[in-house]
Amino acid sequence: MLMIIIPLGLLFGIALIKQIPKIGGDIRVALLAATISSAIISELTVWGMLVAMVDGIDRLAWVIMLSIFGSIYAETQVKIGSVDTTLFSLRAIFGRSSRGLIIAIFMTLIFAGSLLGDAIAAATVIGFLVIHALSELRLKPEQIGMIILLGSSIGSIMPPITQGVFLSASLVNTDPSPVLHLAFLTVSVGAIIAVIESIRFVKNKKLPNDLIPTESLGQLLEARWTTLIPLFVLLIIVLTHTIFNYNIFTNFPVLSMISQLLMKVPIIQGVTFPVVSAIIVASIVSFLFTNVRNQAKKIVKDGIIRVHQTVQIQICAGMMVGVFYASGVIDQMAIMTQELSTSMVKIGGMLSVVIVGMMTGSQTTAQTVNITFLGPILENMHVDPTLIALGASHIAAAGQNMPPVGLTAFVICGLIGGILNQKVDPLRVMFLALPNSMYFLLVGLLVWFL
């Protein structure tokens, strides 16, 4: 029991209690404290701890690579002008309404999240396109972070392309079709709640003059369509993979050979994650533009600088996850939920999914770790497999944004802070998003009790 309580106590305590001298509120220290304490309590050797840390970083390697290459890609898009094209297009569609612009941004983020199947990917690839527009509406950085966090997170489980629902249905071994039908309704309600929560930020705020459109959408695209070429390349690669199950990185001999070689290298293998690979290709296309190619070194340097703190946090989180696996903390969580009564199994299972999702910032990890064993237990308790899958996807989606260590929020805050050159409090972003997270949490728990 101590192997769970002490590491989590240190994690929450250091992360939340900012009054602690020097280390209070530093999530990196909190993660490392939890890591080292878990290793000591479980009597891991130094070598065993190092191996576990590398394994943990390897588990989150795709997230780390996504941050690095996503930031570089973002820099190329700023130089090309796709940011302006996106903003001008939004203005042309939604006219003079600040609320309309908020709705447009949510629609874009939700579409991107659904398309890419991952909240961090959507926030990295699309989120940066709307930061300046939200800033011009005089929103606080944390409010901008909340909008991007909710939009991308909701998109990651929004049908028809929904990684979260397909994963949960797969782990429960049930037909995803009825799950998708229910999820479309519940996730849409969550999206409406998120929009309503965010619209209040622009109450009585007029759209700034420089955001008022002067050209039609057709005129804008006719003049600026070339700036969207890298984004179109990215979308085509992702769409062919998600809809037609065609992965260019495994079907083309040369690309397949390179991918297989990279997959054998720990941590570096993160670049073979489909979305990361697609971003790298889109970035290469971006460097074909003269103004990007002429500033290549500066673009790469600025991109890395903007996310270096975020990457540090991700590496620390990876170390903790690896040691937690090696020390048996994850297994103990599983055992604890199995020993509870029927109601407590559901509540304990929900807490376990939330905790793992919160610690890793990934609904995928939360589901893989917990639903693999929890799904059969709930099915034996006569819970409908469709509802098990629906609940799992919603609870995991809620957990990945819960304070204090929602990884997606840290990625987004690093992006916003770099672009606006302002300090962004990720904990405040997570607390602003908490009502929406609680909605998904309650929906997930409710369907498990039906």
C-alpha positions in Angstrom: 0.0 0.0 0.0 2.9 2.4 0.8 4.3 1.9 -2.6 1.2 3.6 -4.0 0.4 6.2 -1.3 3.9 7.7 -0.8 4.8 8.3 -4.5 1.3 9.7 -5.3 1.4 11.8 -2.1 4.7 13.3 -3.2 3.5 13.8 -6.7 0.3 15.6 -5.6 1.9 17.4 -2.7 4.8 19.0 -4.6 2.7 19.7 -7.7 -0.1 21.4 -5.8 1.5 23.0 -2.7 3.4 26.0 -4.2 4.4 27.2 -0.8 7.0 24.4 -0.5 10.4 26.3 -0.7 12.1 26.1 -4.1 10.3 23.0 -5.4 6.6 23.8 -4.7 4.6 23.7 -7.9 7.4 22.4 -10.1 5.9 19.5 -11.9 9.3 18.1 -13.0 10.4 17.8 -9.4 7.1 16.3 -8.4 7.4 13.6 -11.1 11.0 12.8 -10.2 10.2 12.6 -6.5 7.4 10.1 -7.2 9.8 8.2 -9.5 12.7 7.9 -7.0 10.5 7.2 -4.0 8.7 4.4 -5.9 12.1 2.9 -6.9 13.4 3.0 -3.3 10.2 1.5 -1.8 10.2 -1.3 -4.3 13.9 -1.9 -3.8 14.8 -1.5 -7.5 18.6 -1.5 -8.1 20.2 1.6 -9.7 20.5 -0.3 -13.0 16.9 -1.5 -12.7 15.7 2.0 -12.1 17.7 3.3 -15.1 16.3 0.6 -17.4 12.8 1.3 -16.2 13.3 5.0 -16.8 14.4 4.4 -20.4 11.5 2.1 -20.9 9.1 4.7 -19.6 10.5 7.4 -21.8 10.2 5.0 -24.7 6.5 4.5 -23.9 5.9 8.2 -24.2 8.5 8.7 -27.1 5.8 9.5 -29.7 4.4 12.3 -27.5 7.9 13.7 -27.1 8.6 13.5 -30.8 5.2 15.0 -31.5 6.0 18.0 -29.4 9.4 18.6 -31.0 8.5 18.0 -34.6 5.0 19.6 -34.1 6.6 22.8 -32.9 9.0 22.8 -35.8 6.1 22.3 -38.2 4.3 25.1 -36.5 7.2 27.4 -37.1 7.2 26.6 -40.8 3.5 27.3 -41.0 3.9 30.7 -39.5 6.6 31.5 -42.1 4.6 30.2 -45.0 1.5 32.2 -43.9 -1.0 29.3 -43.3 -1.7 30.9 -40.0 -3.0 34.0 -41.7 -4.9 32.0 -44.3 -6.7 30.1 -41.5 -7.5 33.2 -39.6 -8.7 35.1 -42.7 -10.9 32.1 -43.7 -12.5 32.0 -40.2 -13.2 35.7 -40.4 -14.8 35.3 -43.9 -17.1 32.5 -42.7 -18.2 34.0 -39.3 -18.1 37.7 -40.0 -18.3 40.2 -37.2 -19.2 37.9 -34.3 -16.7 37.1 -31.5 -18.9 34.3 -30.5 -19.0 33.0 -34.0 -15.2 33.0 -34.1 -15.1 30.9 -30.9 -17.5 28.4 -32.4 -15.4 28.3 -35.6 -12.3 27.6 -33.6 -14.0 24.8 -31.6 -15.2 23.3 -34.9 -11.7 23.3 -36.3 -10.2 21.8 -33.2 -12.8 19.1 -32.8 -12.5 18.2 -36.5 -8.7 18.0 -36.1 -8.9 16.0 -33.0 -11.3 13.5 -34.6 -9.1 13.4 -37.7 -5.8 12.9 -35.9 -7.3 10.7 -33.1 -5.2 12.3 -30.4 -5.7 15.5 -28.3 -2.0 16.4 -28.2 -1.7 16.0 -32.0 -4.7 18.2 -32.6 -3.5 20.8 -30.2 0.0 20.8 -31.7 -1.0 20.8 -35.3 -4.0 23.0 -35.3 -4.0 24.8 -32.0 -1.2 27.1 -32.9 -3.2 28.4 -35.9 -5.8 30.0 -33.6 -3.8 31.3 -30.7 -3.2 34.7 -32.3 -6.9 35.1 -33.1 -7.9 34.3 -29.5 -5.3 36.6 -28.2 -6.7 39.5 -30.3 -10.0 38.9 -28.6 -8.2 39.9 -25.4 -8.6 36.5 -23.8 -6.2 35.5 -21.0 -3.6 32.9 -21.9 -5.2 30.4 -19.6 -8.6 30.9 -21.3 -6.9 30.3 -24.6 -5.4 27.2 -23.2 -8.7 25.9 -21.9 -10.4 26.4 -25.4 -7.6 24.6 -27.2 -7.5 21.8 -24.5 -11.2 21.2 -24.6 -11.6 21.4 -28.4 -8.7 19.0 -29.1 -9.6 16.6 -26.3 -13.3 16.4 -27.3 -12.2 15.9 -30.9 -10.0 13.0 -29.9 -13.1 10.9 -29.0 -15.6 12.5 -31.5 -17.0 10.0 -34.0 -16.7 8.9 -36.8 -12.8 8.9 -36.5 -12.4 8.4 -32.8 -9.3 6.7 -31.4 -10.7 6.6 -27.8 -13.9 4.8 -28.7 -12.3 2.3 -31.1 -9.7 1.5 -28.5 -12.2 0.9 -25.7 -14.4 -1.2 -28.0 -11.3 -3.2 -29.0 -10.2 -3.8 -25.4 -13.7 -4.9 -24.4 -13.9 -7.0 -27.7 -17.3 -5.6 -28.7 -18.7 -4.1 -32.0 -17.8 -0.4 -32.0 -20.8 0.6 -34.2 -23.4 0.9 -31.3 -20.7 2.6 -29.1 -20.1 5.2 -31.9 -23.8 6.0 -32.1 -24.1 6.7 -28.4 -20.7 8.5 -28.3 -21.8 10.9 -31.1 -24.7 12.1 -28.8 -22.7 12.2 -25.6 -19.6 13.8 -27.1 -21.7 16.4 -29.0 -23.4 17.4 -25.7 -19.9 17.8 -24.2 -18.9 20.0 -27.2 -21.9 22.2 -26.7 -21.1 22.6 -23.0 -17.5 23.5 -23.9 -18.7 26.1 -26.3 -21.1 27.6 -23.8 -18.3 27.7 -21.2 -16.0 29.5 -23.6 -18.4 32.0 -25.1 -18.7 33.7 -21.7 -15.1 34.8 -22.1 -16.1 37.1 -25.0 -19.3 38.4 -23.6 -19.8 42.0 -24.6 -16.5 41.9 -26.6 -16.7 43.1 -30.2 -14.6 41.6 -32.9 -11.4 43.8 -33.4 -11.4 45.7 -36.6 -8.4 43.7 -37.9 -10.4 40.5 -37.6 -13.3 41.8 -39.6 -13.3 40.1 -43.0 -12.9 42.3 -46.2 -12.7 39.4 -48.7 -15.0 36.4 -49.4 -13.8 32.9 -48.6 -13.4 32.1 -52.3 -11.3 35.2 -52.9 -9.0 34.3 -50.0 -8.5 30.7 -51.1 -7.9 31.7 -54.7 -5.1 34.0 -53.6 -3.6 32.0 -50.7 -4.3 28.3 -51.5 -0.6 27.5 -51.8 0.0 28.3 -48.1 -2.2 25.4 -47.2 -0.3 22.8 -49.3 1.7 21.3 -46.3 -1.5 21.1 -44.2 -3.3 19.3 -47.1 -0.4 16.9 -47.4 -0.7 16.2 -43.6 -4.5 15.7 -43.8 -4.2 13.4 -46.9 -1.7 11.1 -45.1 -3.8 10.9 -42.0 -7.1 10.4 -43.8 -5.8 7.6 -46.0 -4.5 5.9 -42.8 -7.6 6.4 -40.6 -10.3 5.9 -43.2 -8.8 3.6 -45.8 -6.3 1.9 -43.5 -3.5 2.7 -45.9 -0.2 3.7 -44.3 2.3 5.1 -46.8 5.1 4.5 -44.2 4.5 0.7 -44.4 3.3 0.3 -48.0 6.2 2.1 -49.7 9.3 -0.2 -49.7 11.8 2.6 -48.9 9.7 4.2 -46.2 8.8 0.9 -44.7 12.5 -0.1 -44.5 13.3 3.2 -42.8 10.4 2.8 -40.3 11.4 -0.8 -39.4 15.0 0.3 -38.7 13.9 3.3 -36.5 11.4 1.1 -34.6 14.3 -0.9 -33.3 15.9 2.1 -31.6 14.4 2.9 -28.2 12.9 6.4 -27.8 13.9 7.4 -31.4 11.2 4.9 -32.5 8.7 7.6 -31.5 9.1 9.2 -34.9 7.4 6.1 -36.5 4.1 7.0 -34.8 1.8 7.7 -37.8 0.9 11.2 -36.8 4.5 12.1 -36.1 5.7 10.7 -39.4 2.9 12.6 -41.2 4.1 15.8 -39.5 7.7 15.2 -40.5 6.6 14.7 -44.1 4.5 17.9 -44.0 7.5 19.7 -42.5 9.7 18.5 -45.4 7.1 19.8 -47.9 7.2 23.1 -46.0 10.9 23.4 -46.4 10.4 23.4 -50.2 9.1 26.9 -49.8 11.9 29.4 -50.4 11.1 31.6 -47.3 11.2 28.6 -45.1 14.3 27.0 -46.6 16.2 30.3 -46.2 15.5 30.4 -42.5 15.8 26.6 -41.8 18.3 26.9 -38.9 16.3 29.6 -37.2 13.0 27.7 -37.6 14.4 24.5 -36.1 16.1 26.4 -33.3 12.9 28.4 -32.4 10.7 25.3 -32.6 12.9 23.4 -30.1 13.2 26.4 -27.8 9.4 26.8 -27.6 8.9 23.3 -26.3 12.0 22.6 -24.4 10.3 22.9 -21.0 7.4 20.8 -22.2 9.7 18.1 -23.4 11.5 18.1 -20.0 8.2 17.5 -18.3 7.3 14.7 -20.7 10.7 13.0 -20.1 10.1 13.2 -16.3 6.6 11.8 -16.8 8.1 8.9 -18.9 10.6 8.1 -16.2 7.8 7.9 -13.6 5.6 5.7 -15.8 8.5 3.3 -16.4 9.4 3.0 -12.7 5.8 2.6 -11.8 5.5 -0.3 -14.1 8.8 -1.9 -13.0 8.0 -1.4 -9.2 4.6 -2.9 -9.5 2.5 0.2 -8.7 0.4 -0.3 -11.8 -0.2 -4.0 -11.0 -1.1 -3.1 -7.4 -3.7 -0.7 -8.7 -5.2 -3.5 -10.8 -5.3 -5.9 -7.8 -6.9 -3.2 -5.6 -9.8 -2.7 -8.0 -10.4 -6.5 -8.3 -10.7 -6.9 -4.5 -13.5 -4.4 -4.2 -17.3 -5.0 -4.1 -19.4 -4.5 -7.3 -20.0 -0.8 -6.7 -16.5 -0.2 -5.5 -15.1 -2.0 -8.5 -16.8 0.5 -10.8 -15.8 3.5 -8.7 -12.3 2.1 -8.0 -11.9 1.3 -11.7 -13.0 4.8 -12.6 -10.5 6.3 -10.2 -7.7 4.1 -11.6 -8.5 5.1 -15.1 -8.5 8.8 -14.1 -5.3 8.5 -12.1 -3.4 6.8 -14.9 -4.9 9.2 -17.5 -4.0 12.2 -15.4 -0.4 11.0 -14.7 0.3 10.2 -18.4 -1.9 12.8 -20.1 -3.0 10.0 -22.4 -6.4 8.3 -22.6 -4.7 5.6 -24.6 -2.4 4.7 -21.7 -5.2 4.9 -19.2 -7.4 2.5 -21.2 -4.6 0.1 -22.1 -3.5 -0.2 -18.5 -6.9 -0.5 -16.9 -9.6 -1.6 -19.3 -7.6 -4.7 -20.4 -8.4 -6.3 -17.0 -11.3 -4.1 -15.9 -13.5 -4.8 -19.0 -13.9 -8.5 -18.3 -14.6 -7.9 -14.7 -17.4 -5.5 -15.5 -18.8 -7.8 -18.1 -18.9 -10.6 -15.5 -21.0 -8.2 -13.4 -23.5 -8.1 -16.3 -22.6 -4.6 -17.6 -23.4 -4.3 -21.3 -20.1 -4.4 -23.3 -21.3 -1.4 -25.3 -21.7 0.6 -22.1 -18.4 -0.6 -20.8 -16.6 0.7 -23.9 -18.6 3.9 -23.9 -17.9 4.6 -20.2 -14.2 3.7 -20.6 -13.6 6.1 -23.4 -15.3 9.0 -21.6 -13.6 8.4 -18.2 -10.2 8.2 -19.9 -11.0 11.4 -21.9 -11.8 13.1 -18.6 -8.8 11.8 -16.8 -6.2 13.0 -19.3 -7.2 16.6 -18.5 -7.5 16.4 -14.8 -5.3 18.5 -12.5 -2.5 18.5 -11.5 -0.5 16.7 -14.2 -2.6 16.6 -17.4 0.1 16.2 -20.0 -2.0 17.7 -22.8 -2.4 20.9 -20.9 1.3 21.3 -20.4 1.9 20.8 -24.1 -0.7 23.4 -24.9 0.6 25.9 -22.3 4.2 25.5 -23.7 2.9 26.3 -27.2 0.9 29.3 -26.1 3.7 30.6 -23.8 6.2 30.4 -26.7 4.0 32.1 -29.3 2.7 34.9 -27.0 5.8 35.1 -24.9 3.7 35.0 -21.7 3.7 32.7 -18.7 0.7 30.3 -18.8 -0.4 28.4 -15.7 -1.3 24.8 -16.8 -3.0 24.1 -13.5 -5.4 27.0 -14.0 -6.1 25.7 -17.5 -6.9 22.3 -16.2 -9.2 23.8 -13.5 -11.0 26.0 -16.1 -11.6 22.8 -18.1 -12.7 20.8 -15.0 -16.5 21.2 -15.5 -16.2 19.6 -18.9 -13.9 16.9 -17.6 -16.5 16.2 -14.8 -19.2 15.9 -17.4 -17.3 13.2 -19.3 -16.4 11.5 -16.0 -20.1 11.4 -14.8 -21.3 10.2 -18.2 -18.8 7.4 -18.1 -19.6 6.4 -14.5 -23.3 6.6 -15.1 -23.4 4.2 -18.1 -21.4 1.7 -16.1 -24.1 1.8 -13.4 -27.0 1.4 -15.9 
